[in-house]
Amino acid sequence: MAFKIFVDGEAGTTGLQIRERLSKRSDLEILTIDPELRKDVNERQKLINASDVTFLCLPDAAAIESAALCTNPDTCIIDASTAHRTNPDWTYGLPELSANHRAAIAKSKRIANPGCHASGFILGVYPLVSAGILSKSANLACYSITGYSGGGKKLIAEYEAAENMGHAALESKAIMAPAPYALALSHKHLPEMKKVCGLDNAPFFNPVLGPFYKGMAVTVAIFANELSKPMGPEALRDAIAAHYEGSHFVKVMPYEAAPVLFNGRLDPTACNDTNEAHIHVFGNDRIMQVTTIIDNLGKGASGAAVQNMNIALGLDEGISL
């Protein structure tokens, strides 16, 4: 018998991506709401409680409302919003962090899908803190460049407006240049970055919008004097690789003292259209950087949500990913 799946908020960017990933699966039955009733509380409640898994692809307030509509103890809710990521009653949906995290997802009925920037930061930092290599009191700085699709339909339309897409190289418009944002230093992903890694202090976080549709590179600066023992970049890389050994989706890339890569540059789109995360370590004996590359719509959103669903249903986590 097929599992019944409902996507509450299927018209949004993440909802559409989840629907697309699940559309060809024969082991699932996708419950569809009449477009005219997509804001009808009674209809949504009926579909949520008829499902085995409901994805919430909604703004925070609406996600809280939808979660409260669920009265069926067998329905698993996977929330893609920020609303429940630091709620102790919800399981944080990043299974690669540890066997305990994976086991919690497998038995949970309330799973909070991680944020995209947060996923990149946590994947790079958590192994170092959990191993005692990096102190919980460490002061960290994080720089993250991301494709504009993470901003939703309004921002996508702004970037893809005809007057912005067609121009000569020497006449580039401001919107086509990298653009730092969240300048009040209070980005909504900071609480989960701090809590999940067990840090005493939230990192300094500088997110940047890039003039490309999707993909992201999240970089954390690691100073050697913050480490519990002398360790250079290659040893740091090996410690992270040991943590993710055997991981299906997280790949720690070979160390390169003089990186060749993409003409000596990192490509933030390298994991696009996959659910993979590629972790690179560069630097010297004084300062290092840990950079995680993901698809902000994949491992940073819909891919992670589908992976969590697969685990919660007792299926191979890589199906349709």
C-alpha positions in Angstrom: 0.0 0.0 0.0 1.3 3.4 -1.0 2.2 6.0 1.7 0.0 9.1 1.5 1.9 12.4 1.2 0.5 15.9 1.5 2.4 19.1 0.7 0.9 22.1 2.5 2.2 25.0 0.5 2.8 23.2 -2.7 2.8 26.3 -4.8 5.9 27.7 -3.2 9.5 27.1 -4.4 10.2 24.3 -1.9 6.8 22.8 -2.2 7.1 22.6 -6.0 10.5 21.0 -5.7 9.2 18.4 -3.3 6.3 17.6 -5.5 8.6 17.2 -8.5 11.0 14.9 -6.6 8.1 12.6 -5.5 6.0 12.7 -8.6 7.4 9.6 -10.3 7.4 7.4 -7.3 5.1 4.4 -7.3 5.3 3.8 -3.5 3.6 7.2 -2.7 0.2 8.7 -3.2 0.3 12.4 -3.4 -2.8 14.0 -1.8 -3.7 17.2 -3.8 -5.7 20.1 -2.5 -8.1 22.0 -4.7 -6.3 25.3 -5.6 -9.4 27.2 -4.5 -9.3 25.6 -1.1 -5.6 25.8 -0.4 -6.2 28.4 2.4 -9.3 26.6 3.7 -8.4 25.4 7.2 -10.9 22.5 7.2 -9.7 21.1 3.9 -6.1 21.4 4.9 -6.8 19.7 8.3 -8.6 16.8 6.5 -5.6 16.2 4.2 -3.0 16.6 6.9 -4.7 14.0 9.1 -5.3 11.7 6.1 -1.6 11.6 5.3 1.3 9.5 6.5 3.6 12.5 6.0 2.8 16.1 5.6 5.4 18.7 4.4 4.9 22.2 5.6 6.2 24.6 3.0 4.8 27.8 4.5 5.8 31.0 6.3 6.5 30.5 10.0 3.1 31.6 11.4 1.2 29.4 8.9 3.5 26.4 9.6 2.7 26.7 13.3 -1.0 26.9 12.5 -0.8 23.8 10.2 1.2 21.8 12.7 -1.5 22.4 15.3 -4.2 21.0 12.9 -2.6 17.6 13.1 -4.5 15.3 15.5 -3.6 12.0 13.9 -0.8 10.4 16.0 0.5 8.5 13.0 1.0 11.5 10.8 4.6 12.7 10.5 5.0 16.4 10.0 8.2 17.7 8.3 8.4 21.5 8.6 10.5 23.3 6.0 10.0 26.7 7.8 12.1 28.3 10.5 9.3 27.9 13.1 10.3 24.7 14.9 14.1 24.3 14.3 15.0 25.1 17.9 11.9 23.7 19.5 12.9 20.8 21.8 9.8 18.9 20.9 10.8 18.7 17.3 13.7 16.6 15.8 16.3 18.5 13.8 16.5 16.9 10.4 20.2 16.5 9.6 20.8 12.8 9.9 24.5 12.9 9.0 25.4 14.5 12.3 25.4 11.3 14.3 23.8 7.9 14.7 21.6 9.4 17.4 20.3 12.2 15.1 19.5 9.6 12.4 17.7 7.3 15.0 15.7 10.3 16.3 14.5 11.2 12.8 13.5 7.5 12.1 11.1 7.5 15.1 10.0 11.1 15.1 6.6 12.4 14.1 7.8 16.1 14.2 10.8 16.9 12.1 12.2 20.4 11.5 14.0 20.6 8.2 17.2 22.6 8.5 17.8 26.0 6.9 20.1 26.1 3.9 22.9 28.4 5.3 22.6 26.6 8.6 23.1 23.2 6.9 26.3 24.3 5.4 27.6 25.9 8.6 26.6 23.0 10.9 28.0 20.3 8.5 31.4 22.0 8.7 31.4 22.9 12.4 29.5 20.2 14.3 32.2 17.5 13.8 34.9 19.7 15.3 32.8 20.7 18.3 31.5 17.2 19.0 35.1 15.8 18.8 36.4 18.5 21.2 38.7 20.0 18.6 36.8 23.3 18.6 35.7 24.8 21.9 32.0 25.6 22.4 33.1 29.0 23.4 34.9 29.6 20.0 34.2 32.8 18.2 33.5 32.0 14.6 32.9 34.0 11.4 30.9 32.6 8.5 30.5 33.9 5.0 27.9 32.3 2.8 27.1 33.1 -0.9 23.9 31.7 -2.2 21.7 31.6 -5.4 18.7 33.9 -5.4 16.1 31.1 -5.5 16.3 30.8 -1.7 14.5 34.1 -1.5 11.3 32.7 -3.0 9.1 33.8 -5.9 9.3 37.5 -5.3 13.1 37.7 -5.3 13.3 35.2 -8.2 11.1 37.5 -10.3 13.2 40.5 -9.3 16.4 38.9 -10.5 14.9 37.4 -13.6 13.1 40.5 -14.8 13.9 41.1 -18.5 15.6 44.4 -17.9 18.0 42.8 -15.5 18.9 39.6 -17.4 20.0 41.2 -20.7 22.9 43.6 -20.5 26.5 43.9 -21.8 29.3 42.9 -19.4 30.5 46.5 -19.0 27.0 47.7 -18.2 26.2 45.3 -15.4 23.4 46.4 -13.2 23.7 46.5 -9.4 21.4 43.5 -9.0 23.8 41.3 -10.9 26.6 41.9 -8.4 27.0 39.9 -5.2 24.9 41.5 -2.5 25.5 41.1 1.3 22.3 41.1 3.3 20.9 40.5 6.8 23.1 43.5 7.8 21.6 43.8 11.2 23.4 40.5 12.0 20.2 38.8 13.1 19.6 36.3 10.3 16.9 33.7 11.1 19.2 30.7 10.7 21.5 31.9 13.6 19.6 30.3 16.4 19.8 26.8 14.9 23.5 27.2 13.9 24.3 28.0 17.6 22.0 25.4 19.2 22.7 22.4 17.0 26.5 22.9 17.2 26.3 23.5 20.9 28.0 26.8 20.7 28.0 29.4 23.5 27.9 32.3 20.9 26.2 32.6 17.6 28.8 33.1 14.8 29.3 36.4 13.0 27.3 35.6 9.8 27.6 37.4 6.5 25.2 35.9 3.9 25.5 37.2 0.3 23.1 36.9 -2.6 24.8 35.9 -5.8 23.5 36.5 -9.4 22.9 32.8 -10.0 19.7 30.8 -9.6 20.8 28.1 -7.1 23.8 26.7 -5.3 25.7 27.9 -2.2 29.1 27.9 -0.6 29.2 28.4 3.2 32.6 29.2 4.6 33.7 29.2 8.2 36.9 30.8 9.4 38.8 28.6 11.9 41.7 30.1 13.8 44.4 27.7 15.0 44.5 29.4 18.4 40.8 28.4 18.9 41.6 24.7 18.6 42.2 22.3 21.5 45.5 21.0 20.1 47.9 22.0 17.3 46.4 21.1 14.0 46.9 22.2 10.4 44.4 22.2 7.6 45.1 18.7 6.4 44.6 17.2 9.9 41.5 19.3 10.3 40.1 17.9 7.0 40.9 14.4 8.1 39.0 14.9 11.4 35.9 16.0 9.5 36.3 13.2 7.0 36.4 10.6 9.8 33.1 12.0 11.2 31.3 11.5 7.8 32.9 8.2 6.8 30.3 6.1 5.0 27.9 9.0 4.5 25.6 8.7 1.5 25.5 12.4 0.7 28.2 14.2 2.6 31.6 14.1 0.9 34.8 15.6 2.4 37.0 16.5 -0.5 40.7 15.7 -0.8 43.0 18.3 0.8 44.9 20.5 -1.7 47.6 22.7 -0.3 47.6 24.8 -3.5 44.0 24.3 -4.7 43.5 23.8 -8.4 39.7 23.2 -8.4 37.9 25.4 -10.9 40.8 27.6 -12.1 41.8 28.0 -8.5 38.2 29.0 -7.5 35.4 27.3 -5.7 32.2 26.7 -7.7 29.1 27.3 -5.4 27.0 25.4 -8.0 29.0 22.2 -7.9 26.3 20.3 -6.0 23.3 21.6 -8.0 20.6 19.1 -8.8 21.9 16.7 -6.2 21.4 16.1 -2.4 25.1 16.1 -1.8 27.2 18.3 0.4 30.9 18.8 -0.5 33.2 19.9 2.3 36.5 21.5 1.5 39.3 22.6 3.9 42.0 25.1 3.0 44.5 27.3 4.8 47.7 27.2 6.8 48.9 26.6 10.3 47.5 29.9 11.5 44.1 30.1 9.9 41.9 27.7 8.0 38.6 27.7 6.2 35.9 25.0 6.1 33.6 25.5 3.1 30.5 23.4 2.5 28.9 23.5 -1.0 25.2 22.4 -1.4 22.3 23.1 -3.6 20.2 25.5 -1.6 17.1 23.9 -3.1 18.5 20.4 -2.6 20.3 19.5 0.6 19.4 23.0 1.7 15.6 22.5 1.4 13.5 20.0 -0.6 16.2 17.3 -1.0 16.8 17.3 2.8 13.0 17.1 3.4 12.6 14.1 1.1 15.6 12.4 2.7 14.1 12.9 6.1 10.8 11.5 4.8 12.5 8.4 3.5 14.2 7.8 6.9 11.0 8.4 8.8 9.1 5.9 6.6 11.9 3.3 7.0 12.9 3.5 3.4 16.3 3.9 1.7 17.2 7.5 2.3 18.5 8.0 -1.2 15.2 7.2 -3.1 14.4 10.0 -5.6 17.5 11.9 -4.6 
